[in-house]
Amino acid sequence: MLNIVFVDADTLGERGELDFFEKLGKVTKYPHLWEHEVSDKVVDADVIVSNKVPMNEKTLHLAKNLKLICVAATGINNLDLDYLNQRGIAWRNVAGYSTHSVAQNTLAQVLYLEQALPFYDRYVKDGDYAKSPIFTKFGAPYHELAGRTWGIIGMGAIGQAVAKLAEAFGCQVIYFSTSGKNTDQPYEQVSFDELLERSDYVTVHAPLNDQTMGLMNREAFKKMKKDAIFVNVGRGPIVVEEDLAEALQQGEIKAAGLDVLCVEPIREDNPLLQIKDSTKLLITPHIAWASVEARYRLLHTIYGQIQEFFGIGE
């Protein structure tokens, strides 16, 4: 019987959503283990399922039976590959499970900010609408997406999905490829500076690497239109958060939406927390990937990976 250990189960959904793994063997679900807590919890594990917990010599040196690590994500930056290779421990990750979920979240953030929805919701619920002599309100102007320019940074699978949604709303799509790949798209490819200067909406869908670290900094925000909206659903450190906070406070861009941050959970001293106006800044706790359907695909892919690796049939 396999011994399967989830080291940060609460990052994958409600506890009951993992119960079907019990068909494969004994399942132990820890809500969240810090790095120093892992080693003595995985001594007898054949399989570890980890989302963000580092998998390295410190966490795995006591895991003498370990044969497979399943990363409940696409990125494998939490794996010490040299150590795993040295130990002969196999690993698997999951790609493509959240493309539609992240693309949908991107569109939702742009619409939320463009439509000034928090302003109008507050106008009604604060009682001001009930006191108004007219049926409408023009306090926060907004634009139609049709005819606007949507600039995409990173034209991988998610960037391409966002491009299709933007195009469906009548936007002109332009893009900048941070990797130099994916250049055969049916959209206009431009330089980074041109994208910033032309776009009404700039959305980030790039991985974090040497080319993208701190890409959206003070100079970048200064090049954007003053009524532009910026959204990052890529990786937090692509944005210099102090520079974004300043750009918003100085009115250099209209608004921003973030689902990823440099440090997660957010630090209490993060300068972005000083901006309380939700028409100017929307921050969500890294949930763009986590639709019900995306989590289903993720967990069932991991289940299948374990089956395949150990040759287990239903």
Number of C-alpha atoms within 10 A of each C-alpha: 8 16 18 25 23 25 26 19 22 14 15 20 15 10 13 7 13 18 11 13 17 13 12 18 12 13 20 18 16 15 13 18 17 12 15 10 13 22 18 13 18 25 17 16 24 19 24 24 23 25 23 21 18 20 24 17 15 13 20 22 17 17 20 13 14 22 18 22 24 22 23 25 21 15 15 19 10 14 18 13 16 11 15 19 11 8 15 12 16 15 20 18 19 19 14 13 20 23 19 19 20 25 24 18 19 27 16 14 24 22 17 16 24 23 18 20 16 15 15 18 11 12 15 14 10 10 10 10 17 12 8 11 7 8 7 9 12 7 10 12 9 13 11 12 21 13 13 18 21 26 31 28 23 24 27 19 17 23 25 21 18 26 26 14 16 24 18 12 14 16 21 20 22 24 28 24 20 20 15 9 10 15 15 9 12 10 14 14 20 15 12 17 13 16 25 26 16 19 24 24 27 23 27 24 25 24 20 16 13 9 12 18 16 18 17 20 17 18 12 18 21 15 16 24 17 17 15 22 25 27 25 24 27 24 21 21 19 25 24 17 20 13 20 23 20 17 22 19 16 11 13 18 23 22 27 26 24 24 22 24 24 15 10 10 10 14 12 9 8 14 14 21 14 11 15 10 12 17 21 20 21 21 18 13 12 16 13 23 21 19 17 11 13 19 19 16 16 23 22 15 18 21 17 12 19 21 14 11 13 12 8 11 8 5
